[in-house]
Amino acid sequence: MAETPLKFLIDADHGQFYVQDLEPYDAWMAEHATDPDLPPAGWTEEAVQVHRIGVEPHSISVGTARDDMVESQITVHASAPMTEPTAEHIVEADLDAPTGQLALSSPGVLPEDGPSMTVPCGLLRVRVSYIPSEPPVVDTNGGPGDHFLYRIDVWPTDQARQLAILKQGPNPWAG
């Protein structure tokens, strides 16, 4: 049984926004933020060029095709939903959410100013689908890049799995 989707616009400053269980993420960052071997926000070269998401403990950074306001939707499901056939790119990763409180933010939107959502506590599977769309009805900065609806589907899982690309979009893709 799926919850009602939470639809939101977010300023994808620097071409990204975050889905985070903030309290444990902040604790992890306090210990690991200065580690020179860890890429910021999980943005390895492969994440940038292939996955389009950056993964860190308690956090997924969603790469966007625009440095602008983007349309997004997050839905919690009881189990894995069907994939969206019109999506250009689909990727899945695990997200550990021990508090069950997800904050949606970006470099330009503080977590307390962005939307939030209650989810089942524990290990979640997150699917990010890049669905081609029209420009949002809000004023944007008119910069370059394709418009997508960034659909995020979340469901509880009891088994950790590797990041998986279910459908690979074209490369290069942003711009």
N, C-alpha and C positions, 0 to 999 in steps of 0.2 A: 504494500500500500504506500503510495507516494504522498508526501506532503505537498501542500500548495507551493509552487515555485516562488522563490523570492527573486523578483526582477529588479535590477538596479543599473544605474549609470555610474561609472566611476572614471575619474581622471587617471588614465593609464600613463602617468608621468614616467618618462624614460622607457616607454613602451612595455609596461608591466603593471600588474597588480597582484596582491597577495591574498591567499586563503590560509589562515593561521590559527592554531590553538595558542593564543598569545601568551598566557602565563607560562606554560612549559617552554615555549619558544624563547621568550625573554630570558628565562633561567639558562637555557642552553647557550644563547648568545653571550650572556655574561661570562661564561666559561670559555667559549670558543671564538668569539668575534675577532680576536687578533691573531688567530692561527693563519699563518701565511700559506699553508697548504690547502686551505678551504676556499673555493671560489665564492665571492659575494652572492648571496641569494641563490646559491646552487647553480649559478650560470657558468657551467663548463662550456667549452667550445662545442661539444656534441649537443648540450642542452640548447644552446643558441641556434645552431644550424639544423638540428634534426628533431629533437623532442619538442621544442618550443615551450617547455616548462623547466623551471629550476626547482630542485627538490633538496630540502634540508629537513632535519628533525622538526616535526610539528609544523611544517610550512611547505606550501607549494606556491611558487611564483609563476604566474601565467604570463607568457610573452604575448604581446599584442602587435598587430600590424601597424598600429598608429600610436603616436605619442599625443593622445587626445582623449576626449570623452568616448568611452566605449560602452556598448550595451552588454550586459551579462545577466545570467540567470543561474541560480543554484537550487537544486532540488534534492531532498533526502529521500531515499528509497529503502524498502525492506531488503531488497536483493538487487542484483545487477539488472538495470533496465536494458531495453533494446537499444542498439546503436542508431544514431540519426543518419539516415541514408543520404541526406543532402550535405552532410559535413564534409569539408575539404580535408580536414586533418583531425585525427582522434588519438588521444594518448591517455594512458592510465598509470597511476602511481598510488602507493600507499601513503596514508597520512595518519600518524598517531595523534589522537585527540583525547588525552586523558581527562580533560575537564568537560568535554562536550560543548564547548563554546567556541565557535569559529568567528573570527574577525576578518572583515574584507577591507583591505586598505591598499595604499600604493605609496610611492615616494612622495606624492603630492597630497595624500589624504591620510590623516592620522587615524589609527584604529578606532579611537573614540568618536570620530566624525563619520566613519564609514558604516555600512550595514553590518549586522551580525546575525548569527543564526545558531540555534541550539540543535545539536546533532547527538546521536548515540555516543556515549563515552567509549573510548578504546580505539582499536585499529579500524580504520576506514579505507575503502578503496575509492579513489576519486578519478572520474573520467572527465577530461576536458575536450569538448568538441568545438571546432572552429567552423561555424555555419555562416556561409556568405549571406550578407544582409544589405539592406539599404542604409544610408546614413541615418543616425538617430534624429529625432525631431528637435532636439536641443541644438543650440548654437555650438559649433565646434570651431577649432582654430583653423580649419580649412587646410591643414597640412596633408602631406602625401600618405598613401597607404590605403589598402583595401578595408572595407567595412565588414566586420564579422559580429555575430552574436556569439559570445563566449559562454557556452552552456556547460555548467559544472554539475555532474551527477555524483552523488555521494551515497554509499551504502556500507553497512557494517560488514566486516569480514573477520574470520578467525584464523586466517592463514596469510602470512606475509608473502608478497610476490614482488618480483622485479618490475621496474618500469616497463611498459609495453606500448608500442605504437600499433594501434589497431588499423589505422589508415594514414599513410604518409602523404602529406600535401606537397605541392611543388617547392622546389628550392632554386633560386631564392624566393622567399614568400612575402616579406614585408617591404613596402615601399611603393 
